[in-house]
């Protein structure tokens, strides 16, 4: 079985640590550094040379050039020590070699290895949660999907989104919000498998990629993580703040044979989970919804609520018993409550309160809003259900007459 991308990344990370340890052990003595690096070079010369040179001068070369440069640096170190009659560190040797003998550096800059390592880590990991950054995850995700496609493997993506996180921030402050994100990141790091990759996708959204994992197996792994997050409580002053999340899950190549398609499917499943308002984890399934959804091409009025400015133009796309998909020229944050005036029939519009559970931008002034109904009485709920049923019966009758 081919080594997974995560295993390859883990191996490189271990080699990186060994290289840094060897370089830091005797920073002013290249001969001592050579001796400490030699076992690594004997095992994996190409990869070790690449990592050594990158840490010394922050440049990448082809495998052939990397070996040639390294052998030349070894000879140059011996020459400098003989000429100067004193020890010279590898960093000095490399800078001199790439500045004068084989110029690749115009203005080299020295930096402590510990600080370099911290800089590299911060570029690849989210500082708050310790998970991968979005950029680092995206690179690994694309490579893993390419590998899965090449070798005929499965892969499953889990999209998690915290419920009512904005309310926690607004009510209790951003410091508590940060603590929530830290604790959720800790749960994901400890509960995921070694080979899984997880990132903070943005805000309170998280992605977990499970390589070589079918949807049924991924459900067992992701349910464990989802359950732990939904059991999380954080003490704040005299309160116990309950944390909860919703999740969507999609697999490659079952749901989509592209990485982007799989991410879209997981996002759609998450939207369905958010629409239920029950902190669920839902697997993507084509044409399967918790509520029947029908086309609804009508203008919907959204009167301003308190602290809400004039809303502009909004037009519905489809409707179900649980919610409404709206095209709007005004963006709204996830969790925003809206008062919707929905023209079901020719009579007065039906007024319903809803919460924004999804927003997608398609242009400067074009947004799709997924709004989940928050019914305060059964009358509005029944009116929408009756309308949908009436339209469905009408469509079936029309088909029968053709």
N, C-alpha and C positions, 0 to 999 in steps of 0.2 A: 504493500500500500504506500503511495507517495506521501512524503512528509507534508502535513498541513502547513498552511501559511503561518498560522499562529506558532506552531512548533519551530518553524524556521526563524520567525521573529524572536522567539524566546531564546533560541540558540545564539543568535546574533547579539542579543542583549547580554547574555552570560559572557560571551567572548569580549564584548565591549568593556564589561566590568573588569575582566582579567587584564586586558590591555591597559586600561587606566591605572590599575593597581601596579602593573609593572613599570609604567612610565613615571608614576609618582614615587616609586620606591627609592630611586637614586637620581633625582632630577638634574644633577650637575655632572653625572658620569655616564656617558653614552655606552662605554664598554660594559658596565654593570647592567645598564638597561637592556643591552643586546642579550646578555646572558639570561635575564629574566624573561625576555620575550621569545627566546629560541624554542622552548617547548611548544608554545602556541604556533610558531611558524612551522615547526615540524609537523604538527597535526593538520593545520589548515592555512597554508602559506598565502594563498590568494586572498581569502577573506580577512586573515589577520593583517596582511600588508595594507589592504584597503582601509581597515579600521584605524590602524596606526597612523597612516598618512592623513586621514580625515581629521583625527584628533590633533595632529601636529599643525596642519596648515589649512584645514577646512576645504580641501579640494578632492574631487573624485576623478579617478583615471580608469581606463580600461584594464582588465586583468593583466595583459601583457605589459602595458606601460607601468602599472603599479609595481610589478616584480622588478622591472628594470630600474625604476626610480629607487626602490628600496635597496637593491644591491649597490647602486651608485652612492646612496647616502651612507651605507656601511663603510665603503672605501673612503668617502670624504671625511667621515668621523675619524678614521685612523690617521688620515693625512693631517687634519687639523690638530689632533692631539700630539702628533710627532713634531709638527711645526711650532706649535705654541708651548710645547713642553708642560702641559697641564690638562686636567680633565675638561671635557666639553660635553654639555648635555645634548640630548637628541633634538630638543626644540631649537637650540642654537644652530646645530648642524643642518637641520631641515630648512630653517629660514635662510641660512647662508647659501645652501645649495640651490634653493628655488628662487633666490633673489639675484645671485651672481652667475652661477655655473649653468643652470637651466632655468632661466627667468620665467616664472609663472606668477610671481607675486610682485606687485608694484609697491604697495605700502602695507607690509605685514604688521599684524597687531598681536601682541602677547596677551594671553588670558590664562588664569589659573584653571587647572583641569576640573576642580570641584565646581567652579563657577560655570565653566563650559558645560559640564554635565547637567547642572541645574537649568541652564538656558535651553539646552536641547530637550530636557524633560518637560519644561514649561510649554514648549512649542508642540509637544505631543500629548500632553495631558491637561485636563481641566483642573485648574488650581483649587477649586472648591471641593470637588467630589473625588478627585484622584482617578477618575475614569479617563479614557482616551478623549482627546479633543475631537471636535467634529471633522476637522481637516484630516487628522491622522486616521480616524476611523474610515473616512470616505476612501482614502487610498487603499487601506487594507480590505475594505468591503469590495471594491472593484477588482482587486487582485484575486480575492477569494472566489468571487462569482466566476471570473475567468477560469480559475483553476477547476472549479466545480463543473463548468461547462466542458472543459477539455477532458476531464477524467470521468464524466458521467456521475458525479456525486450530487447528493441533496444538500440543501442549505436552508435554514429557516431564520427569518428576521422577526424580532419582537419589538413593537413600538409601544412604549409606555408614556402615559401623560398623567401628572398628578391632578386630582380633582380638587377644585376650590382653592388652588394654591394662591391665586390672586387675592382671595378673601383673607387668607392667612397673612399675606404681606400687608394688605391694607389695614387690617384690624390690629395686628400685633407687631408690625414693623418688619423691616427687611433683615434685621439680624436674626430674628426667629426664622424667617424664610430661608436664609442661608443655612441655618442649622438643620432645617428640614431636608434641604438638598444634600448636605453632607451625610446625614443619616441614611438617606435613600441610596446615595452612592456607595456607602459602606455595605448596605444590605446586598446590593447588586454584586459588588466585588467579592463578598464572602460566599454568596449563594451560587454564583455562576460557576460553570466548570472551567478548568484550566484553559481548555482550548477555545472557549467562547470569547468574543470581543465585545466590549460594551463602551458606550460613549454617552456623554451628555450632549444631546443633539442641539439643545438651545433652550434657555429658560428652564421650564420644568418638564421637558421632554427628554426621554432616554431611548437609545437603541441598543439592542443586544443581537449580535449575529452568532448563530450556532452552526458551525461548519459540519458538513457530513452528518446532518441530523434531519430525519424525516419529520413531518408535521406532528405525528402522534407522539414521537419521542420528545420533540420540542415543547409540546403542550405540558408534559410532566415536569420538565425543567422550569419552564416559564411560570407555571402555576405556583410552584414553590416560592419563586421570587415575588410574584404578584401577591400571594397570601401574606408573606412576611411584611411587605410594604403596607398592606391594608390593616395589619395588626400594630403598626408603629404608632406610638403615642410619645409626645415630647412635652415635658413639664415646662410651663412658663408662668412665672409668678405663682398664683394659687390655682392655675388651670392646668388641665391635661389636654393638649391639642392633638386631636385625632388626624392622622394622615391617611389618605386613601388614593388609589390610582385606578385608571382604566387602561386597557391594553388591547392592541390588535396584533395578529400574528399571520404571517404569510410565508409560503415556501417556494423554493426554486428546485426544479422547474415546474412543479405541480400547478402553482397559481400564475406564474409568469416565467418566461425563459430569458428575461433580462433583469439586471440589477435594479434599474429604475422602475421597471414594472412591478417587481417584488416589493419595492419600497412604497409604491402607490397602493398596492393591494393591502399592505399592512396598515397604511394610513387610513384606507377606507374601512377596514375592520375596526380600527381605533375609533373612527367617527361613529360607527354603529354602536360600539360599547359606550361612548360618551352620551349618545342619544338616549340610551336606556336609563341613564342616571342611577345605575346600580353597581358601580365600581366593578364592572365585569372585565374578563379577558376573553376576547372573541376571535376565533379563527376566520380568516377570509373565506368566503364561499360565494361563487358566482351566482348572482340572481337570488340570493337568499337574504331576506331582511326580516327583522322582527315585526315590521308593519308593512302592509301593502302600500306602495307608493305610486301615485298617478300624476300625470302631467297637469300642471296648474299654471298656465301662462296669464297671470293677472297682476295688475299693479297692487302692491301692498303698501299701505301707509304706516309709517313708524313715527307717531307723535313724539316730540321731545319729552324725556323724563327729566327729573331733577339732575342738574349738572351736565345734561346732555344737550348739545347744540342742535340746530336745525339739521335734519338728517338727509336731505337731498332726495334723489329718486331711487326707488326700490321696486323690483319686479320679481314675483315668484316664478320658480321653474317647475317645482313639483311639491307635492304635499303628501303626508301620511298621517296616521292617527297620532304619531309621536312627535312630528316636527315638520319643518318647512325648509326648502332650499331656496335662497333668495339671491338674486343678482342686484348688487347695490353699487352706487358710486361713492359710498361712505364706508370706511373701515371701522370695525368694532373689535375690541379686545375679547379674547376668549373669557367666558364667564359673565359678560355684560348682559344685563336684563333689558329686554326691549318690550314695549307695548305694541303689539301688532294689530292692525285693523284689516281683517281679511274679508274680501268680498266673495263669500261663498255663493250667494244667490243674488237676485236683483234687489232684495230687501237691504236693510241697513247692514253695514259691515259687522262681522263678528270680531269682538275685541278679545285678544288672548295675550297673556304674558309669556315670553319665551326667553331662554338663555342661549347665548351664542356658544356653540360647542366646537365650531370649526370655521376658519377663515382662509381662503386662498385668494391670492392676487394674480390677476391676468393682464393688468395694464395699469397706467397711472391712476385712472379713476374707474377701475373695474374690479369688483370683489365678489366672490361667491361666499355667502354666509350660510352655514348650517345652524339652524335654530331649533332647539328642543323645547317643546311646549311645557309650560309649568301651569297646569290647570288648577284653578282655585275653586272651581265648581264643576259638577258633572254635566251641566247644560252645554257648555262650550265643547267639551269632549264628545258628547253625543251628537252635537250638530256636525262636527267634522267627520265622525264615523259614519253618520247617515249620508252625508254628501259623497264620501268616497264610495260607499256601497251603491248609491244611486248611479254614480258614474260608471262603476264596474258593470252593473246590470245593463246599463244603456249600451256599453260597448259589446257585451255578449249578445244582446238582442240584434245589434247592427250586424255583427258577424254572421249570425244565423240567417239573416235576410239576404246575404250575398249569395 
